Amino acid sequence: MLNSSQRNTYYHSRLLHDITPTVRASVYGTDGNSDTYITNKIAVVTAPVFERIGSKFIELTDVEEIAVSAQEEIATPVYTTGDNGNLLYRSRKYLKVGGSELDQFRSIILLNPRSYLNNAVSTITGYTAGSPYTIVNGTLTLTLLSGTAGTALQAVLLPLDTPVDYSVSWNKPSEAAATGWTAAGGDTEPATEGIICTGSWSGSRVSFDITPFLNIWDSRGSSLLAVMIKTTENTSEILQFHSWENENAPIGGGNLLNCKFLTGGDSNSVSTEGIRVLVTVGDTTTVTLADESPTAVQQWNSFGAATSTGTTFSLFSPDTEQGVALGTVICTLTDRVSSAVGSPLVVSGISLPADITEYYTTGEFSSTSLIPTGTSIIELTAPSAQTVSDVAALIADQTLLVTYIAGTATNNAHSFTVKFTANETLKQDRVRIYTNENTVSENRIGLNTELQRVANRPILTTDILLS
């Protein structure tokens, strides 16, 4: 029997040693129909529920449920048909796994990875549409909401030839299905026999290497990928995980009409507020940030990342310090000390007295240049106060999902992770989100675009290798 963790070692060795280009694609679901949980808990009450497929209200059974935030306070069970109930048709505010023999829960993740994979490989230079590729890594990650981290969990691929939807239950793949599961609680795809996919915990996150599932799914030409998460040991504890439904509102609170995607070669101007810096003169002259304020750090990072080497820029330093007043100095960015965010800049054009090798000053930096190759930016112009606040709250490596509400979803309609952000509202009335992944140059001013934070939602991360 082959354990998926052994497969994972093999796949990552290919990524490390194969020179064929690779690309990463992050796959998400959508509100209301991408994740749910099923239970064998006996139904007790009925409730009217709106059934979206048939656009009508139907009577469904609900089960005994104690509100999550009040488990220790409520002495007797309550019956609910709201967000905390276990109705068949509903958008889950959280996912459940575990429980006793007569009170079990299993979570179902429903994804459509095909478009994400196709969009990802289309960004590889020289790739021809329809050319073969191999999925060398597929990691499904969930984030714990409550319960004991480290609980033994297993991922199971539901049968690919069985239509499963968000109405899946303990006994049937969907409410519309004519036949139920062969085994109560969900069947297993026959092609995965002998493959064990166990969860690997890191803090509150649990990851499953479902690479073999993805390759079976891909070879069959399927569209839907349905994965079930269950416990592997008898336990009375019920774990709860973040679902697609329970995350924060979009950045800015809704659709944005002020979004630009910028990449290497695009025209660009950057102007900072006053920033405290250290000018060091030696074999070369370097300028290093000496200011710990968040605004200064953000604007220094932005200036360095968005200004191309060889660009002429201005440094305005009006104060007299150490007996020297620089005033307005025209400099040239000749290099960076390193590729790290906020790296000191190597410049020419600054002259200091021979006896001064280190000079602290507060100055404003301004440049107009092309964005350097490898720099990618999501820029929001004339941002609302909420947008400014939401962007400021982003952290490094947090994931953003871009959704096209208007216009054609052909360019940047996928996910990015945050490198850093910059508040440039005072000088240029904008905020910028620098991303780790490459963007495609695109002006979406006037077109509805949604930026959604998805840090805790279920996510499938895939690495693709050209065959």
C-alpha positions as a Markdown table, in Angstrom:
| # | Residue | x | y | z |
|---|---|---|---|---|
| 1 | Met | 0.0 | 0.0 | 0.0 |
| 2 | Leu | 1.4 | 3.4 | -1.0 |
| 3 | Asn | 1.1 | 6.3 | 1.4 |
| 4 | Ser | 0.6 | 9.7 | -0.2 |
| 5 | Ser | 3.4 | 11.1 | 1.9 |
| 6 | Gln | 5.8 | 8.8 | 0.1 |
| 7 | Arg | 4.4 | 10.0 | -3.3 |
| 8 | Asn | 4.9 | 13.5 | -2.1 |
| 9 | Thr | 8.6 | 13.0 | -1.8 |
| 10 | Tyr | 8.9 | 11.7 | -5.3 |
| 11 | Tyr | 6.9 | 14.5 | -6.8 |
| 12 | His | 8.9 | 17.2 | -5.0 |
| 13 | Ser | 12.1 | 15.6 | -6.2 |
| 14 | Arg | 11.0 | 16.2 | -9.7 |
| 15 | Leu | 10.3 | 19.8 | -9.0 |
| 16 | Leu | 13.8 | 20.2 | -7.6 |
| 17 | His | 15.7 | 18.4 | -10.4 |
| 18 | Asp | 13.7 | 18.7 | -13.6 |
| 19 | Ile | 14.5 | 21.8 | -15.6 |
| 20 | Thr | 11.2 | 21.8 | -17.4 |
| 21 | Pro | 9.2 | 25.0 | -16.4 |
| 22 | Thr | 6.8 | 24.7 | -13.5 |
| 23 | Val | 3.9 | 26.9 | -12.5 |
| 24 | Arg | 1.7 | 27.0 | -9.4 |
| 25 | Ala | -2.1 | 27.2 | -9.4 |
| 26 | Ser | -4.2 | 27.8 | -6.3 |
| 27 | Val | -7.8 | 26.5 | -6.6 |
| 28 | Tyr | -10.7 | 27.8 | -4.6 |
| 29 | Gly | -14.4 | 27.1 | -4.4 |
| 30 | Thr | -17.3 | 29.6 | -4.5 |
| 31 | Asp | -19.8 | 30.8 | -2.0 |
| 32 | Gly | -22.5 | 28.3 | -1.0 |
| 33 | Asn | -21.6 | 25.3 | -3.1 |
| 34 | Ser | -18.0 | 24.4 | -2.7 |
| 35 | Asp | -17.9 | 22.8 | 0.7 |
| 36 | Thr | -20.3 | 21.3 | 3.2 |
| 37 | Tyr | -20.5 | 18.6 | 5.8 |
| 38 | Ile | -22.6 | 15.4 | 6.1 |
| 39 | Thr | -23.7 | 13.6 | 9.3 |
| 40 | Asn | -25.4 | 10.4 | 10.4 |
| 41 | Lys | -27.1 | 12.3 | 13.2 |
| 42 | Ile | -30.8 | 11.4 | 13.3 |
| 43 | Ala | -33.1 | 14.1 | 12.1 |
| 44 | Val | -35.5 | 15.4 | 14.7 |
| 45 | Val | -37.4 | 18.4 | 13.3 |
| 46 | Thr | -38.5 | 19.7 | 9.9 |
| 47 | Ala | -37.9 | 23.2 | 8.5 |
| 48 | Pro | -38.8 | 25.0 | 5.2 |
| 49 | Val | -35.7 | 25.6 | 3.1 |
| 50 | Phe | -35.2 | 27.4 | -0.2 |
| 51 | Glu | -33.9 | 24.9 | -2.8 |
| 52 | Arg | -31.8 | 26.8 | -5.3 |
| 53 | Ile | -31.8 | 24.4 | -8.2 |
| 54 | Gly | -35.6 | 24.1 | -8.3 |
| 55 | Ser | -36.1 | 27.7 | -7.0 |
| 56 | Lys | -38.7 | 26.7 | -4.5 |
| 57 | Phe | -39.2 | 26.0 | -0.8 |
| 58 | Ile | -39.2 | 22.4 | 0.4 |
| 59 | Glu | -39.5 | 20.7 | 3.8 |
| 60 | Leu | -36.3 | 19.2 | 5.1 |
| 61 | Thr | -35.3 | 17.6 | 8.3 |
| 62 | Asp | -32.9 | 19.3 | 10.7 |
| 63 | Val | -31.0 | 17.8 | 13.6 |
| 64 | Glu | -30.3 | 18.6 | 17.2 |
| 65 | Glu | -27.6 | 21.3 | 17.4 |
| 66 | Ile | -26.0 | 23.4 | 20.1 |
| 67 | Ala | -24.7 | 26.8 | 19.1 |
| 68 | Val | -20.9 | 26.8 | 18.7 |
| 69 | Ser | -20.3 | 29.9 | 20.9 |
| 70 | Ala | -22.6 | 28.7 | 23.7 |
| 71 | Gln | -21.9 | 25.0 | 24.1 |
| 72 | Glu | -20.9 | 25.5 | 27.8 |
| 73 | Glu | -23.8 | 27.8 | 28.6 |
| 74 | Ile | -26.8 | 25.9 | 27.2 |
| 75 | Ala | -27.9 | 23.1 | 29.5 |
| 76 | Thr | -30.4 | 21.5 | 27.1 |
| 77 | Pro | -30.2 | 21.0 | 23.3 |
| 78 | Val | -31.8 | 23.6 | 21.0 |
| 79 | Tyr | -33.2 | 23.0 | 17.5 |
| 80 | Thr | -32.2 | 25.5 | 14.9 |
| 81 | Thr | -32.8 | 26.0 | 11.2 |
| 82 | Gly | -30.3 | 28.9 | 10.9 |
| 83 | Asp | -26.6 | 29.0 | 10.2 |
| 84 | Asn | -25.8 | 26.5 | 12.9 |
| 85 | Gly | -28.2 | 23.9 | 11.8 |
| 86 | Asn | -27.5 | 20.7 | 9.9 |
| 87 | Leu | -30.0 | 21.1 | 7.0 |
| 88 | Leu | -29.3 | 19.3 | 3.8 |
| 89 | Tyr | -29.4 | 22.4 | 1.5 |
| 90 | Arg | -27.4 | 25.2 | 3.1 |
| 91 | Ser | -24.2 | 27.1 | 2.9 |
| 92 | Arg | -22.0 | 26.0 | 5.7 |
| 93 | Lys | -20.6 | 28.7 | 8.0 |
| 94 | Tyr | -18.0 | 26.1 | 9.2 |
| 95 | Leu | -17.1 | 22.5 | 8.4 |
| 96 | Lys | -17.3 | 19.6 | 10.8 |
| 97 | Val | -15.3 | 16.4 | 11.1 |
| 98 | Gly | -15.4 | 13.7 | 13.8 |
| 99 | Gly | -17.8 | 12.7 | 16.5 |
| 100 | Ser | -19.1 | 9.4 | 18.0 |
| 101 | Glu | -20.4 | 6.4 | 16.2 |
| 102 | Leu | -24.0 | 7.6 | 16.2 |
| 103 | Asp | -23.0 | 11.3 | 15.9 |
| 104 | Gln | -20.5 | 11.5 | 13.1 |
| 105 | Phe | -19.6 | 14.3 | 10.8 |
| 106 | Arg | -17.5 | 14.3 | 7.6 |
| 107 | Ser | -16.6 | 17.3 | 5.4 |
| 108 | Ile | -16.9 | 17.4 | 1.6 |
| 109 | Ile | -14.8 | 19.8 | -0.5 |
| 110 | Leu | -16.2 | 20.4 | -4.0 |
| 111 | Leu | -13.8 | 22.0 | -6.5 |
| 112 | Asn | -13.5 | 22.6 | -10.3 |
| 113 | Pro | -9.7 | 22.8 | -10.8 |
| 114 | Arg | -9.7 | 22.5 | -14.6 |
| 115 | Ser | -9.9 | 26.2 | -15.5 |
| 116 | Tyr | -7.4 | 27.2 | -12.8 |
| 117 | Leu | -4.9 | 24.7 | -14.2 |
| 118 | Asn | -5.4 | 25.8 | -17.8 |
| 119 | Asn | -5.0 | 29.4 | -16.9 |
| 120 | Ala | -1.8 | 28.7 | -15.0 |
| 121 | Val | 0.0 | 26.8 | -17.7 |
| 122 | Ser | -1.1 | 29.4 | -20.3 |
| 123 | Thr | 1.2 | 31.9 | -18.5 |
| 124 | Ile | 4.3 | 29.8 | -19.2 |
| 125 | Thr | 6.4 | 31.2 | -22.1 |
| 126 | Gly | 6.3 | 28.9 | -25.1 |
| 127 | Tyr | 3.4 | 26.9 | -23.9 |
| 128 | Thr | 0.9 | 25.9 | -26.6 |
| 129 | Ala | -2.7 | 25.4 | -25.7 |
| 130 | Gly | -3.6 | 21.8 | -25.4 |
| 131 | Ser | 0.0 | 20.6 | -24.8 |
| 132 | Pro | 0.3 | 17.9 | -22.1 |
| 133 | Tyr | 1.3 | 18.7 | -18.5 |
| 134 | Thr | 1.6 | 16.8 | -15.3 |
| 135 | Ile | 0.3 | 17.7 | -11.8 |
| 136 | Val | 3.4 | 17.1 | -9.7 |
| 137 | Asn | 2.0 | 18.3 | -6.4 |
| 138 | Gly | -1.5 | 18.9 | -5.1 |
| 139 | Thr | -2.0 | 20.0 | -1.5 |
| 140 | Leu | -5.4 | 20.5 | 0.1 |
| 141 | Thr | -5.3 | 22.7 | 3.2 |
| 142 | Leu | -7.9 | 23.4 | 5.9 |
| 143 | Thr | -7.7 | 25.7 | 8.9 |
| 144 | Leu | -9.0 | 24.7 | 12.3 |
| 145 | Leu | -11.7 | 26.8 | 13.9 |
| 146 | Ser | -12.1 | 24.7 | 17.1 |
| 147 | Gly | -11.1 | 21.3 | 18.3 |
| 148 | Thr | -7.7 | 19.5 | 18.9 |
| 149 | Ala | -5.0 | 20.1 | 16.3 |
| 150 | Gly | -3.2 | 16.9 | 15.5 |
| 151 | Thr | -6.3 | 14.7 | 15.3 |
| 152 | Ala | -5.8 | 11.9 | 12.8 |
| 153 | Leu | -7.6 | 12.7 | 9.6 |
| 154 | Gln | -7.8 | 11.2 | 6.2 |
| 155 | Ala | -8.8 | 12.5 | 2.7 |
| 156 | Val | -10.9 | 10.3 | 0.4 |
| 157 | Leu | -11.7 | 10.8 | -3.3 |
| 158 | Leu | -15.4 | 10.4 | -3.9 |
| 159 | Pro | -16.2 | 8.4 | -7.1 |
| 160 | Leu | -15.5 | 10.4 | -10.3 |
| 161 | Asp | -18.4 | 8.8 | -12.2 |
| 162 | Thr | -21.0 | 9.7 | -9.5 |
| 163 | Pro | -22.6 | 13.2 | -9.7 |
| 164 | Val | -22.0 | 14.9 | -6.4 |
| 165 | Asp | -23.2 | 18.4 | -5.5 |
| 166 | Tyr | -23.7 | 20.6 | -2.4 |
| 167 | Ser | -26.8 | 18.6 | -1.5 |
| 168 | Val | -24.7 | 15.6 | -0.7 |
| 169 | Ser | -25.7 | 13.7 | 2.4 |
| 170 | Trp | -24.7 | 10.7 | 4.5 |
| 171 | Asn | -26.8 | 8.4 | 2.4 |
| 172 | Lys | -26.8 | 10.0 | -1.1 |
| 173 | Pro | -24.4 | 11.8 | -3.4 |
| 174 | Ser | -27.1 | 14.4 | -4.0 |
| 175 | Glu | -30.7 | 15.0 | -3.2 |
| 176 | Ala | -31.6 | 14.3 | -6.9 |
| 177 | Ala | -29.7 | 11.0 | -7.0 |
| 178 | Ala | -31.8 | 8.0 | -7.8 |
| 179 | Thr | -29.5 | 5.7 | -5.9 |
| 180 | Gly | -27.7 | 6.1 | -2.6 |
| 181 | Trp | -24.1 | 5.5 | -1.6 |
| 182 | Thr | -23.1 | 1.8 | -1.5 |
| 183 | Ala | -21.6 | 2.5 | 2.0 |
| 184 | Ala | -23.3 | 4.9 | 4.3 |
| 185 | Gly | -21.2 | 8.0 | 4.7 |
| 186 | Gly | -19.8 | 8.1 | 1.2 |
| 187 | Asp | -18.1 | 5.8 | -1.3 |
| 188 | Thr | -14.5 | 5.8 | -2.5 |
| 189 | Glu | -13.2 | 6.1 | -6.0 |
| 190 | Pro | -12.1 | 2.5 | -7.0 |
| 191 | Ala | -8.9 | 3.8 | -8.7 |
| 192 | Thr | -7.6 | 5.0 | -5.4 |
| 193 | Glu | -7.5 | 1.6 | -3.8 |
| 194 | Gly | -4.3 | 1.2 | -1.8 |
| 195 | Ile | -3.7 | 4.9 | -1.6 |
| 196 | Ile | -3.8 | 6.4 | 1.9 |
| 197 | Cys | -4.0 | 10.2 | 2.2 |
| 198 | Thr | -3.5 | 11.2 | 5.8 |
| 199 | Gly | -3.5 | 14.8 | 7.2 |
| 200 | Ser | -0.3 | 16.5 | 8.2 |
| 201 | Trp | -0.7 | 19.2 | 10.8 |
| 202 | Ser | 1.2 | 22.5 | 11.2 |
| 203 | Gly | -0.2 | 24.6 | 13.9 |
| 204 | Ser | -3.9 | 25.1 | 13.2 |
| 205 | Arg | -3.6 | 24.0 | 9.5 |
| 206 | Val | -3.9 | 20.5 | 8.3 |
| 207 | Ser | -2.7 | 19.6 | 4.8 |
| 208 | Phe | -3.4 | 16.5 | 2.6 |
| 209 | Asp | -1.2 | 15.5 | -0.3 |
| 210 | Ile | -3.9 | 14.6 | -2.8 |
| 211 | Thr | -1.5 | 14.5 | -5.8 |
| 212 | Pro | -2.5 | 10.9 | -6.7 |
| 213 | Phe | -6.2 | 11.9 | -6.6 |
| 214 | Leu | -5.6 | 14.9 | -8.9 |
| 215 | Asn | -3.7 | 12.8 | -11.5 |
| 216 | Ile | -6.5 | 10.2 | -11.5 |
| 217 | Trp | -9.1 | 13.0 | -11.8 |
| 218 | Asp | -7.0 | 14.6 | -14.6 |
| 219 | Ser | -6.5 | 11.4 | -16.6 |
| 220 | Arg | -10.3 | 10.8 | -16.5 |
| 221 | Gly | -11.1 | 14.2 | -17.9 |
| 222 | Ser | -13.4 | 15.0 | -15.1 |
| 223 | Ser | -14.6 | 18.4 | -14.2 |
| 224 | Leu | -15.6 | 18.2 | -10.5 |
| 225 | Leu | -13.2 | 17.0 | -7.8 |
| 226 | Ala | -15.0 | 15.9 | -4.7 |
| 227 | Val | -12.8 | 15.1 | -1.6 |
| 228 | Met | -14.2 | 13.9 | 1.7 |
| 229 | Ile | -12.3 | 14.5 | 5.0 |
| 230 | Lys | -13.0 | 12.1 | 7.9 |
| 231 | Thr | -11.4 | 10.9 | 11.1 |
| 232 | Thr | -9.4 | 7.7 | 11.1 |
| 233 | Glu | -9.8 | 7.0 | 14.9 |
| 234 | Asn | -12.8 | 6.7 | 17.1 |
| 235 | Thr | -13.3 | 10.0 | 18.9 |
| 236 | Ser | -16.2 | 11.8 | 20.4 |
| 237 | Glu | -14.7 | 15.2 | 19.6 |
| 238 | Ile | -16.0 | 17.2 | 16.7 |
| 239 | Leu | -13.5 | 19.4 | 14.9 |
| 240 | Gln | -14.7 | 22.5 | 13.2 |
| 241 | Phe | -12.8 | 24.1 | 10.2 |
| 242 | His | -13.2 | 27.4 | 8.4 |
| 243 | Ser | -15.4 | 27.0 | 5.3 |
| 244 | Trp | -15.7 | 29.2 | 2.2 |
| 245 | Glu | -18.6 | 30.9 | 3.7 |
| 246 | Asn | -17.2 | 32.2 | 7.0 |
| 247 | Glu | -14.4 | 34.5 | 5.8 |
| 248 | Asn | -14.2 | 38.3 | 5.8 |
| 249 | Ala | -15.9 | 40.6 | 3.4 |
| 250 | Pro | -14.1 | 41.6 | 0.2 |
| 251 | Ile | -11.5 | 44.3 | 0.3 |
| 252 | Gly | -13.3 | 47.6 | 0.3 |
| 253 | Gly | -16.5 | 45.9 | 1.4 |
| 254 | Gly | -17.6 | 45.0 | -2.1 |
| 255 | Asn | -16.9 | 45.4 | -5.8 |
| 256 | Leu | -14.1 | 47.7 | -6.8 |
| 257 | Leu | -14.1 | 50.1 | -9.8 |
| 258 | Asn | -10.5 | 51.4 | -9.3 |
| 259 | Cys | -8.3 | 48.4 | -9.9 |
| 260 | Lys | -5.1 | 48.3 | -12.0 |
| 261 | Phe | -2.7 | 45.4 | -12.5 |
| 262 | Leu | 0.8 | 46.5 | -13.2 |
| 263 | Thr | 3.8 | 44.4 | -14.2 |
| 264 | Gly | 7.4 | 44.8 | -15.4 |
| 265 | Gly | 7.7 | 47.4 | -18.3 |
| 266 | Asp | 4.6 | 49.4 | -17.3 |
| 267 | Ser | 5.0 | 53.2 | -16.8 |
| 268 | Asn | 5.2 | 54.1 | -13.2 |
| 269 | Ser | 5.8 | 57.0 | -10.8 |
| 270 | Val | 6.5 | 56.9 | -7.1 |
| 271 | Ser | 6.6 | 59.8 | -4.6 |
| 272 | Thr | 7.2 | 59.2 | -0.9 |
| 273 | Glu | 6.5 | 61.3 | 2.1 |
| 274 | Gly | 9.5 | 62.3 | 4.3 |
| 275 | Ile | 11.5 | 59.2 | 5.2 |
| 276 | Arg | 14.4 | 59.0 | 7.7 |
| 277 | Val | 17.4 | 57.4 | 5.9 |
| 278 | Leu | 21.1 | 56.8 | 6.4 |
| 279 | Val | 23.4 | 57.8 | 3.5 |
| 280 | Thr | 26.7 | 55.8 | 3.7 |
| 281 | Val | 29.6 | 56.9 | 1.6 |
| 282 | Gly | 32.5 | 54.5 | 0.8 |
| 283 | Asp | 33.5 | 52.7 | -2.4 |
| 284 | Thr | 29.9 | 53.1 | -3.3 |
| 285 | Thr | 27.1 | 55.3 | -1.9 |
| 286 | Thr | 24.2 | 53.5 | -0.3 |
| 287 | Val | 20.9 | 54.8 | 1.1 |
| 288 | Thr | 19.3 | 52.7 | 3.9 |
| 289 | Leu | 16.0 | 53.1 | 5.6 |
| 290 | Ala | 16.4 | 54.4 | 9.2 |
| 291 | Asp | 12.7 | 54.9 | 10.0 |
| 292 | Glu | 10.5 | 52.3 | 11.8 |
| 293 | Ser | 7.2 | 53.9 | 11.2 |
| 294 | Pro | 4.8 | 51.7 | 9.2 |
| 295 | Thr | 4.1 | 54.4 | 6.5 |
| 296 | Ala | 7.9 | 55.0 | 6.0 |
| 297 | Val | 8.6 | 51.3 | 5.7 |
| 298 | Gln | 5.8 | 50.7 | 3.2 |
| 299 | Gln | 6.8 | 53.7 | 1.1 |
| 300 | Trp | 10.5 | 52.9 | 1.1 |
| 301 | Asn | 9.7 | 49.3 | 0.1 |
| 302 | Ser | 7.4 | 50.6 | -2.7 |
| 303 | Phe | 10.0 | 53.1 | -4.0 |
| 304 | Gly | 12.7 | 50.5 | -4.2 |
| 305 | Ala | 10.6 | 47.8 | -5.8 |
| 306 | Ala | 9.0 | 50.1 | -8.4 |
| 307 | Thr | 12.0 | 52.0 | -9.5 |
| 308 | Ser | 14.2 | 50.5 | -12.2 |
| 309 | Thr | 18.0 | 50.3 | -12.0 |
| 310 | Gly | 19.5 | 53.2 | -14.1 |
| 311 | Thr | 16.6 | 55.5 | -13.3 |
| 312 | Thr | 17.2 | 59.2 | -12.4 |
| 313 | Phe | 15.3 | 60.2 | -9.3 |
| 314 | Ser | 15.1 | 63.2 | -7.0 |
| 315 | Leu | 15.9 | 63.3 | -3.2 |
| 316 | Phe | 14.5 | 66.4 | -1.5 |
| 317 | Ser | 16.1 | 66.9 | 1.9 |
| 318 | Pro | 15.4 | 70.5 | 3.2 |
| 319 | Asp | 16.9 | 70.3 | 6.7 |
| 320 | Thr | 20.4 | 71.0 | 7.8 |
| 321 | Glu | 21.9 | 68.0 | 9.6 |
| 322 | Gln | 25.6 | 67.5 | 10.6 |
| 323 | Gly | 26.2 | 70.9 | 9.1 |
| 324 | Val | 25.0 | 69.8 | 5.7 |
| 325 | Ala | 21.8 | 70.8 | 3.8 |
| 326 | Leu | 21.3 | 68.6 | 0.7 |
| 327 | Gly | 18.3 | 70.4 | -0.7 |
| 328 | Thr | 17.1 | 68.8 | -3.9 |
| 329 | Val | 19.6 | 66.2 | -5.3 |
| 330 | Ile | 19.3 | 64.5 | -8.6 |
| 331 | Cys | 20.5 | 60.9 | -8.1 |
| 332 | Thr | 20.7 | 57.7 | -10.2 |
| 333 | Leu | 19.8 | 54.3 | -8.9 |
| 334 | Thr | 22.7 | 52.1 | -9.9 |
| 335 | Asp | 22.0 | 48.9 | -8.0 |
| 336 | Arg | 20.4 | 47.3 | -4.9 |
| 337 | Val | 22.4 | 45.7 | -2.1 |
| 338 | Ser | 20.2 | 42.6 | -2.4 |
| 339 | Ser | 16.9 | 41.4 | -3.9 |
| 340 | Ala | 15.2 | 41.5 | -0.5 |
| 341 | Val | 12.2 | 43.8 | 0.1 |
| 342 | Gly | 13.4 | 47.1 | 1.5 |
| 343 | Ser | 17.0 | 46.5 | 0.5 |
| 344 | Pro | 19.4 | 49.5 | 0.7 |
| 345 | Leu | 19.8 | 51.3 | -2.6 |
| 346 | Val | 23.2 | 51.9 | -4.3 |
| 347 | Val | 23.1 | 55.4 | -5.8 |
| 348 | Ser | 25.2 | 58.1 | -7.4 |
| 349 | Gly | 24.8 | 61.8 | -7.3 |
| 350 | Ile | 25.0 | 62.5 | -3.6 |
| 351 | Ser | 28.1 | 64.5 | -2.4 |
| 352 | Leu | 29.1 | 64.9 | 1.2 |
| 353 | Pro | 32.1 | 66.5 | 2.9 |
| 354 | Ala | 35.1 | 64.3 | 3.0 |
| 355 | Asp | 34.9 | 63.9 | 6.7 |
| 356 | Ile | 31.3 | 62.6 | 6.7 |
| 357 | Thr | 30.9 | 58.9 | 5.8 |
| 358 | Glu | 27.5 | 58.4 | 7.5 |
| 359 | Tyr | 24.8 | 61.0 | 7.1 |
| 360 | Tyr | 21.2 | 60.8 | 8.5 |
| 361 | Thr | 18.5 | 62.9 | 6.9 |
| 362 | Thr | 14.8 | 63.0 | 6.3 |
| 363 | Gly | 14.0 | 63.2 | 2.6 |
| 364 | Glu | 11.3 | 62.7 | 0.0 |
| 365 | Phe | 12.0 | 60.4 | -2.9 |
| 366 | Ser | 10.4 | 60.8 | -6.3 |
| 367 | Ser | 11.0 | 58.8 | -9.5 |
| 368 | Thr | 9.4 | 58.2 | -12.9 |
| 369 | Ser | 10.4 | 55.0 | -14.6 |
| 370 | Leu | 9.3 | 51.6 | -16.0 |
| 371 | Ile | 8.4 | 49.0 | -13.4 |
| 372 | Pro | 11.3 | 46.6 | -13.1 |
| 373 | Thr | 11.0 | 43.1 | -14.5 |
| 374 | Gly | 9.7 | 40.7 | -11.8 |
| 375 | Thr | 7.7 | 43.4 | -9.9 |
| 376 | Ser | 4.0 | 42.9 | -9.9 |
| 377 | Ile | 1.4 | 45.3 | -8.4 |
| 378 | Ile | -2.3 | 45.5 | -7.8 |
| 379 | Glu | -3.0 | 49.2 | -7.6 |
| 380 | Leu | -6.2 | 50.7 | -6.2 |
| 381 | Thr | -6.7 | 54.4 | -7.1 |
| 382 | Ala | -8.7 | 56.9 | -5.1 |
| 383 | Pro | -9.4 | 54.3 | -2.4 |
| 384 | Ser | -12.2 | 54.6 | 0.1 |
| 385 | Ala | -11.3 | 54.7 | 3.8 |
| 386 | Gln | -12.4 | 51.1 | 4.2 |
| 387 | Thr | -10.2 | 50.0 | 1.3 |
| 388 | Val | -7.2 | 51.7 | 2.8 |
| 389 | Ser | -7.9 | 50.0 | 6.1 |
| 390 | Asp | -8.4 | 46.6 | 4.5 |
| 391 | Val | -5.2 | 46.8 | 2.5 |
| 392 | Ala | -3.3 | 47.9 | 5.6 |
| 393 | Ala | -4.5 | 44.8 | 7.4 |
| 394 | Leu | -3.1 | 42.4 | 4.8 |
| 395 | Ile | 0.0 | 40.4 | 5.8 |
| 396 | Ala | 2.8 | 38.8 | 3.9 |
| 397 | Asp | 1.9 | 35.6 | 2.0 |
| 398 | Gln | -1.9 | 36.1 | 2.6 |
| 399 | Thr | -3.9 | 34.9 | -0.4 |
| 400 | Leu | -6.1 | 37.1 | -2.5 |
| 401 | Leu | -8.6 | 35.8 | -5.0 |
| 402 | Val | -9.4 | 38.1 | -7.9 |
| 403 | Thr | -12.9 | 37.8 | -9.3 |
| 404 | Tyr | -14.1 | 39.5 | -12.5 |
| 405 | Ile | -17.6 | 40.8 | -11.8 |
| 406 | Ala | -17.6 | 42.7 | -15.2 |
| 407 | Gly | -15.3 | 42.2 | -18.2 |
| 408 | Thr | -13.7 | 39.1 | -19.6 |
| 409 | Ala | -12.0 | 36.9 | -17.0 |
| 410 | Thr | -8.9 | 36.1 | -19.1 |
| 411 | Asn | -5.9 | 37.8 | -17.5 |
| 412 | Asn | -5.7 | 38.2 | -13.8 |
| 413 | Ala | -8.7 | 36.1 | -12.8 |
| 414 | His | -6.9 | 33.9 | -10.3 |
| 415 | Ser | -5.1 | 34.1 | -6.9 |
| 416 | Phe | -2.1 | 36.1 | -5.7 |
| 417 | Thr | -0.2 | 36.1 | -2.5 |
| 418 | Val | 0.8 | 39.4 | -0.8 |
| 419 | Lys | 4.4 | 40.4 | -0.8 |
| 420 | Phe | 3.9 | 43.7 | 0.9 |
| 421 | Thr | 1.5 | 46.7 | 0.8 |
| 422 | Ala | 2.0 | 50.5 | 0.5 |
| 423 | Asn | -0.2 | 53.4 | 1.6 |
| 424 | Glu | 0.5 | 56.2 | -0.9 |
| 425 | Thr | -2.7 | 58.1 | -0.4 |
| 426 | Leu | -1.1 | 61.4 | 0.6 |
| 427 | Lys | 1.1 | 61.9 | -2.4 |
| 428 | Gln | -0.6 | 59.9 | -5.1 |
| 429 | Asp | -4.1 | 59.0 | -3.8 |
| 430 | Arg | -3.6 | 55.2 | -4.1 |
| 431 | Val | -2.7 | 52.0 | -2.3 |
| 432 | Arg | -0.6 | 49.3 | -3.7 |
| 433 | Ile | -0.5 | 45.5 | -3.1 |
| 434 | Tyr | 2.8 | 44.0 | -4.3 |
| 435 | Thr | 2.4 | 40.3 | -5.1 |
| 436 | Asn | 4.7 | 37.3 | -5.2 |
| 437 | Glu | 3.1 | 36.0 | -8.4 |
| 438 | Asn | 3.4 | 37.8 | -11.8 |
| 439 | Thr | 0.4 | 39.9 | -12.8 |
| 440 | Val | -0.6 | 40.7 | -16.4 |
| 441 | Ser | -0.8 | 44.4 | -17.3 |
| 442 | Glu | -4.4 | 45.4 | -17.2 |
| 443 | Asn | -6.4 | 48.6 | -16.5 |
| 444 | Arg | -9.8 | 47.7 | -14.9 |
| 445 | Ile | -10.7 | 51.2 | -13.9 |
| 446 | Gly | -14.5 | 51.4 | -14.2 |
| 447 | Leu | -14.9 | 47.6 | -14.4 |
| 448 | Asn | -16.3 | 45.8 | -11.3 |
| 449 | Thr | -13.5 | 43.6 | -9.7 |
| 450 | Glu | -13.5 | 41.8 | -6.4 |
| 451 | Leu | -10.5 | 41.2 | -4.2 |
| 452 | Gln | -11.3 | 38.5 | -1.6 |
| 453 | Arg | -9.1 | 37.5 | 1.3 |
| 454 | Val | -9.0 | 33.8 | 1.6 |
| 455 | Ala | -6.4 | 33.1 | 4.3 |
| 456 | Asn | -8.4 | 30.5 | 6.2 |
| 457 | Arg | -10.6 | 29.0 | 3.6 |
| 458 | Pro | -10.1 | 25.6 | 2.1 |
| 459 | Ile | -7.4 | 25.9 | -0.6 |
| 460 | Leu | -6.0 | 23.4 | -3.1 |
| 461 | Thr | -2.4 | 24.4 | -4.1 |
| 462 | Thr | -1.1 | 22.7 | -7.2 |
| 463 | Asp | 2.3 | 22.6 | -9.0 |
| 464 | Ile | 2.3 | 21.8 | -12.7 |
| 465 | Leu | 5.1 | 20.5 | -14.8 |
| 466 | Leu | 5.1 | 20.6 | -18.6 |
| 467 | Ser | 5.4 | 17.1 | -20.0 |
